[in-house]
């Protein structure tokens, strides 16, 4: 639950309410209502809080009275005078949320009536069953526990709008907050105090009570024995905590010593240059961990995880992989290991596998981490780790072209982060960005763009509009999203602001600046300024090459963009040379199957097909298709792309039967994943039409080519070469289907 921050002082003109709270519930949840009503009216706030002034007023000695309607109105046409008066006389409202409550007309009407009193921020929820926002989960709509009036904001006219809201909720379900914590969260909201502060006061009160009991119990043997047993239990717990603290302190000392020693330059001859680079120190440290810490596996695992994550951040995935694998294996074998330390390594390994496009294995790692972290719902550290793992899984699902699953997972991450950190938090802003991209991929750009704007605004509020890497990234992502949706002018504005901020933060030469140059170049290219775009791409590639080396995948990506633009400008020979160099870079960076390598193979296959080098084209396309099938299975758009290029190649070779089968398979995948009228589907349909022309099925060929031409002609997002290819296929159809010309008779 997100407890509202206490205000500086209450409103002097605020009315004095008769009831501290009004409980709304379905009659089927009367057991919960009875428990909650009794718990609240019996509750006494801790003495140090009594008299404290919060946004709810002065903290009272008791919460009573609390209004509970004993019987839900079954036949009334409105709430009735009694309930309306009680609602008006209530400082807050508590809604007991369950599938029954979500379907109750009267619960919904009570919420609406309270919102119309302009007290929307004083509504608190107690989840006792079902699932919050289950209406967003296909097939699970019946599990919804929030009535509509909770899920949507009220408009100026007093009616519900279509703007979603995030109800403030405590969760009493098994494995969630539990009854006691849920009750305290609700009380914290009613009083306007922080939950942590209230829980801490409650713990202090229980401790004092236990002390008084201990003093009184010294008069009897039975009580004395009981207290002795309790003391033994407490001492054992304290000893366990002491042992754990000592182990953590020892790990910290050993880790610190190792890192300090690593940065000491005791032998300058070990450096390959005049100074030791960070990369050289990393390599040296990785080698030392394997040998010097073999008898300290816990510390060894911690450092392997740390260095593996650093390698990953530098894009050195082959170096990161063995370290993270060994850290995970060591964690699994350690007796009595902290489960959270295991889940951390699993989550980091999921991050790496996602970057290497090993989506299935990466998802397994994330899900195992999530299972571990979900087992401790009352432990904040576990919940923070859970939020991070959910974020990682959601971004992996988005990369693996599972937008619906990504949206669902990222929503869970966002809700958890908001509950943990509040609405104004950098983690929340980051997850909003990822969710916005996933929503756009799922076809909901109408919701995605405002959510991304919300993430940008949140970053601006957090940073005070001062230059900051996170704000620069948010601006960049806003620009990319607008570019994806065809708003090039607004996109360029955001991207140039991001680039300027990155230069301010990082300096003139930095990988982030290089990425910013490429993003601006993409928009400039789409706006038709190919010369300007080529200049930006060239600057980005030169910068990446100087910063990370010629064989780094970031340099490969920059060169890929430059080569693609050169091909569009008609510089096909130099474009082919550069794309072959990109393939060489990726093969070295990713020795195993990789999505980026497969993409380059497919592009080269396409270009070589159009240039007439069909043998080499065939080899590249077949290799890329096989790689993609191993990476993502059979029915993914990436596979469809390879099938489509292979169909175009078979058309060029005159193998029309094979071409028709391949084109139709690609078209079916695209139709299912995107739509029948998407430009990618149209390219596959164009290849289908060419195959039908070759087979002499002119009527069907004309239908396919005409339909695909209509889509490609109006969609500027489709690459120019495929629009030109479609026109060539149409010309070939007209020539092939034209009636033969007869020679005129001689006279």
Secondary structure, 3 states (H helix, E strand, C coil): CCCCCCCCCCCCCCCCCCEEEEEECCHHHHHHHHHHHHHHHHCCCCHHHCCCEECCEECCCCCCCEEECCCCCCCCCCCHHHHHHHHHCEEEEEEEECHHHHHCHHHHHHHHHHHCCCCHHHEEEEECCCECCHHHCCCCHHHECCCHHHHEEECCCCCEEEEECCCEEEECCCCCCHHHHHHHHHHHHHHCCCHHHHHHHHHHHHHHHHHHHHHHHCCCHHHHHHHHHHHHHHHHHHHHHHHHHHHHHHHHHHHHHHHHHHCCCCCHHHCCCCCCCHHHHHHHHHHHHHHHCCCCHHHHHHHHHHHHHHHHHCCCHHHHHHHHHHHHHHHHHCCCCCHHHHHHHHHHHHHHHHHCCCHHHHHHHHHHHHHHHHCCCCCHHHHHHHHHHHHHHHHHHHHCCCHHHHHHHHHHHHHHHHHHHCCCCHHHHHHHHHHHHHHHHCCCHHHHHHHHHHHHHHHHHHHCCCCCHHHHHHHHHHHHHHHHCCCHHHHHHHHHHHHHHHHHHHCCCCHHHHHHHHHHHHHHHHCCCHHHHHHHHHHHHHHHHHHHCCCCHHHHHHHHHHHHHHHHCCCHHHHHHHHHHHHHHHHHHCCCCCHHHHHHHHHHHHHHHHHCCHHHHHHHHHHHHHHHHHHHCCCCHHHHHHHHHHHHHHHHHCCHHHHHHHHHHHHHHHHHHCCCCCHHHHHHHHHHHHHHHHCCCHHHHHHHHHHHHHHHHHCCCCCHHHHHHHHHHHHHHHHHHCCCCCCCCCC
